[in-house]
């Protein structure tokens, strides 16, 4: 762990915390008082500091802006009923960030910078962690290339930064999603399995087209056969068909979601049958037609569980059972919420108390 002495800390002289009701703010728009920064140059990480959250002067030649060497993570801190602040499975985010870094030819971030920097940041900004049942502090660690150069090559310099924002529910209501057949989120051999910024940029146009048709999100299918569902929007995708929990098997086109993994583990703990495999749109439509499609939902750090209320497929809309009639997803949602609040036995040791 990085000793706090190695991180130069400049605390804010004017906290903005009292300006907001942090239990009631829009997602991703209000930022906590401080940010953590680590700089990489000459082949090593150096200069770790925490400073008041602020804009920074930037060259318009910054390589991240032109060639997309930009990766990120999404994670959350929770305040338990007894006032402690804990992170949910932070080492999974740490490992995944470094997987993304390798794929994008960026340097890996050492544990003492990622976890150590985050610990120090949260000690300063613990007052920004919402106390409401559905609230959390959304944490955005990210890395960008910072060479000022227009030639296409991996940058020699990088910044790893952590910013935080109090957050409530990502989706206020269950969502309506459209199965997308023309545009693809990721391709074999591509970067779909990592959290590269470009994965999100390329999703925006098809999402906009779906939104113009009255849907909130799309369901992505595989680019090779166009037959199998992969993810929904920025989330992993799950179905309950009959008594089985189904989700697409991980591959190089699907992100290994931490919420995905947690939901599967809880389902297995509860004795539910779980299948990770290819799921075709035909299978989903057949299950809808014969009445065995009980639930569909997305999983992700920001959304946790986003219930899908209807699926659009080839100009038809397929309504799903009411949320009140769903047996698994509301229950697992509540279980994870309580676990994060310290009200459930943490049998998998997923929570890491930081202050
Ligand atoms: C997350 O769930 O953390 C995501 O990455 C989704 C989105 C906010 C980009």
Boltz pocket constraint, residues with backbone or C-beta under 6 A from the ligand:
constraints:
  - pocket:
      binder: B
      contacts: [[A, 73], [A, 74], [A, 75], [A, 200], [A, 234], [A, 300], [A, 301], [A, 302], [A, 303]]
      max_distance: 6.0
